[in-house]
Amino acid sequence: MRITTTLALALAVIAAAPLAAQDRSAFKPGPVITEFGPHAPVPGVTQLPADTEFAVAFDVATPAAEGSANRGFESAARFLNMHVANGVRQENIRLAVVVHGKASLEVLTNAAHAANAAGGGGDNPSAKLVEALLEADVRFILCGQSAAAYGIKPEDLIPGVEMALSAMTAHALLQQNGFTVNPF
């Protein structure tokens, strides 16, 4: 048993080494979302043509780590920031974040988040990020089925967050309107 535990610990340390060795000093937020969505320049990659167009949906069901903003929402901010920083006009980027499952609690106002038993009380750590993305014309679409499961009412949502019949419905409609689904 001791050998198995020691071996498992050694493998965990080896697996974590590449993560510890990462240098994220080149990663900076902006130019659109100035507090979120850090990205790094990539040497040798040419600017994208200014007339490039994106219509991308992000599917977010995984909740944030306690006290942190949601990583799926952060990915949408990074996508927007890095493409604008690399020559794509902001008005040519259409993004939608489809939220369902336990991540649904992360589109609530601070008051609703504190009052929702499943929210754990306190302010919503993702609220500022959601508000910044909404300000940049990123759509947030909440699954109505998840809202029903978590007792979320439309008035509980951060202003600007939409509600659909379901996440499946939202994705189907977005795809009919030319959106692709980002797998990250």
C-alpha positions, 0 to 999 in steps of 0.5 A, spaced: 500 500 500 505 504 501 509 503 495 502 504 491 501 511 495 508 513 493 508 511 486 501 515 485 504 521 489 510 521 484 506 521 478 502 527 481 508 531 482 511 529 475 504 531 471 504 537 475 511 539 473 509 542 466 504 546 469 508 549 474 513 551 469 509 555 465 511 562 464 504 566 464 508 573 464 506 575 457 499 574 458 495 581 458 488 582 458 485 587 453 484 591 449 476 590 449 475 587 456 481 590 460 480 586 467 479 579 464 481 575 458 489 575 458 492 572 452 499 572 449 502 575 443 504 569 438 511 570 435 511 569 427 503 569 427 501 574 422 495 579 423 488 576 421 485 580 416 480 586 419 474 583 415 475 576 418 468 575 421 467 570 427 460 567 430 462 563 436 458 560 442 461 557 448 457 552 452 458 553 459 456 548 465 462 547 469 461 552 475 467 556 477 472 554 483 470 557 489 471 565 490 473 565 482 470 568 476 468 562 471 473 559 466 468 558 461 466 566 461 474 568 461 475 564 455 470 568 451 473 574 454 480 571 452 477 570 445 474 577 444 481 580 446 486 576 443 482 577 436 481 584 436 488 585 439 490 581 432 487 585 427 479 583 427 474 589 428 470 588 434 464 589 430 466 583 426 466 578 432 459 575 435 459 571 441 454 568 445 455 564 452 450 559 453 450 557 460 446 551 464 447 546 469 450 549 476 454 554 472 447 557 472 448 561 478 454 565 475 449 569 471 445 571 477 445 578 480 449 579 487 443 579 491 440 573 488 446 569 488 446 571 496 439 569 496 439 562 492 441 556 497 445 553 491 449 559 490 452 558 497 451 565 499 455 572 498 456 576 492 457 572 485 464 572 483 463 572 476 458 578 476 463 583 474 466 579 468 459 577 465 457 585 466 464 586 462 462 581 457 455 584 456 457 591 455 462 588 449 455 585 446 457 578 448 450 575 449 449 570 455 443 565 454 441 561 460 438 554 459 431 555 462 431 548 464 437 549 469 433 556 471 427 551 473 431 546 477 435 552 481 429 556 482 432 562 478 427 567 476 428 572 470 428 578 475 434 574 478 439 575 472 444 580 471 441 585 466 442 583 459 442 576 460 437 572 456 433 566 458 432 560 453 427 554 453 433 550 454 441 550 452 439 545 447 434 550 444 439 556 444 445 552 441 440 550 435 438 557 434 445 559 434 447 554 429 442 556 425 444 563 425 451 561 423 455 560 430 460 555 431 461 552 438 468 553 441 470 546 444 474 550 449 
